[in-house]
Amino acid sequence: MRTPRVHQLQARAEGQQLAAHRRAARLSLRRRDLLVVAGLAAAAWAAHRLERIVLMLILAMFFAYVIAPLVQGAEQPLRLRGRSRRLPRWAAISVVYMLLAGAAVAATVVLWPTAAQQIDDAVASGPAYAESFRVWERGWTRSYERLRIPIELRRGINESALGAGDAAVVYGRGLIVSALGALSEIPFLILVPVLAFFLLKDGAAIRRAALTTLPHRIQLRGHRLLEALNVTLAAYVRAQLIACAIVGVLCGIGFALLGTPYATLLGALAAVLEFVPLVGPLILAAVATAIAAFHDPMLALWTAGFLTVLRVVQDYVIYPRLIGRDIHLHPLAVMLAVLAGAELGGIAGIFIAVPVVALLSVVARHCLEWRAPVAVEP
């Protein structure tokens, strides 16, 4: 029979063992946090030093996510002569590439004549637009006199208008310079489909190899994190691409029905700008409304109304159904991400800001789950 003294010593030993276990668990968490921070810092430094390569890899991943469903469809077994035959992965990817190339050539042949004609018309209409602006300016000046607006207020309005015009000119020049810079990168971007081919072909093997570099005890967590990142990025890329196509087609048809000039060009511009969250639709609305206003003020109102209705339907009906429940970002987070992307990476930063923030939110959520208190049996 044990004495009370023995019980006290045993309880004290168990308490010391439990405290040591908890200290070891806390130390393990701290070491893991330091490793995570060091890894993120190293990744950020490498991404900054290898900016072009990282951007090319991101574009290749986007392209791979876009065509992955087509590749999966091409891999489905076919019944030939009573036998079930299935294309190898590389052959399915090659078939999809050939189909996409054919579709691009067909679209160019069909749409280019109309687009080229509208480009020529836009260039030829430049002097007419300038004259319309001068007429509008003279009418605005006469309205000053008719309404007897004070000189100080007139000066303030004129300065604001000139400042807005100068800002628009500077922004337009910046877009042109960026577009020309993007054209100079075309030889570099040719590698994007090549990288996408290997990502599609060997993506599963690459993930398995990456997981084997982790300690065995956290491989399951790493697998879950990679799966969550894969689902999030795939949902964003595919939903965004479908949304761009829908908005481009609807804008092209809507502008044509309204009689807005350059409907085909504006539809293509709408599809491209839809990929830029928040800022892109605003630029489209400003450009389309300004073009319509030079022809007919009432047409400008109809154009603005059409774009407003389209934006409401797109943001609250179409896009939520496309994006599903895989991405959870508040509109304020989207806006801040776009602004930060513009400051850090220019136009490329604007395009990749939202998916990067979405992926970081997934990583943060999993890290918080891993930081849950360690359950220790008494």
Stockholm file with secondary structure:
# STOCKHOLM 1.0

chainA/1-378         MRTPRVHQLQARAEGQQLAAHRRAARLSLRRRDLLVVAGLAAAAWAAHRLERIVLMLILAMFFAYVIAPLVQGAEQPLRLRGRSRRLPRWAAISVVYMLLAGAAVAATVVLWPTAAQQIDDAVASGPAYAESFRVWERGWTRSYERLRIPIELRRGINESALGAGDAAVVYGRGLIVSALGALSEIPFLILVPVLAFFLLKDGAAIRRAALTTLPHRIQLRGHRLLEALNVTLAAYVRAQLIACAIVGVLCGIGFALLGTPYATLLGALAAVLEFVPLVGPLILAAVATAIAAFHDPMLALWTAGFLTVLRVVQDYVIYPRLIGRDIHLHPLAVMLAVLAGAELGGIAGIFIAVPVVALLSVVARHCLEWRAPVAVEP
#=GR chainA/1-378 SS CCCHHHHHHHHHHHHHHHHHHHHHHHHHHHHHHHHHHHHHHHHHHHHHHTHHHHHHHHHHHHHHHHHHHHHHHHTSCEEETTEEECCCHHHHHHHHHHHHHHHHHHHHHHHHHHHHHHHHHHHHTHHHHHHHHHHHHHHHHHHHHHHTCCHHHHHHHHHHHHHHHHHHHHHHHHHHHHHHHHHHTHHHHTHHHHHHHHHHHHHHHHHHHHHHTSCGGGHHHHHHHHHHHHHHHHHHHHHHHHHHHHHHHHHHHHHHHHTCSSHHHHHHHHHHHTTSTTHHHHHHHHHHHHHHHHHCHHHHHHHHHHHHHHHHHIIIIIHHHHHTTSCCCCHHHHHHHHHHHHHHHHHHHHHHHHHHHHHHHHHHHHHHHHTSCCCCCC
#=GC SS_cons         CCCHHHHHHHHHHHHHHHHHHHHHHHHHHHHHHHHHHHHHHHHHHHHHHTHHHHHHHHHHHHHHHHHHHHHHHHTSCEEETTEEECCCHHHHHHHHHHHHHHHHHHHHHHHHHHHHHHHHHHHHTHHHHHHHHHHHHHHHHHHHHHHTCCHHHHHHHHHHHHHHHHHHHHHHHHHHHHHHHHHHTHHHHTHHHHHHHHHHHHHHHHHHHHHHTSCGGGHHHHHHHHHHHHHHHHHHHHHHHHHHHHHHHHHHHHHHHHTCSSHHHHHHHHHHHTTSTTHHHHHHHHHHHHHHHHHCHHHHHHHHHHHHHHHHHIIIIIHHHHHTTSCCCCHHHHHHHHHHHHHHHHHHHHHHHHHHHHHHHHHHHHHHHHTSCCCCCC
//
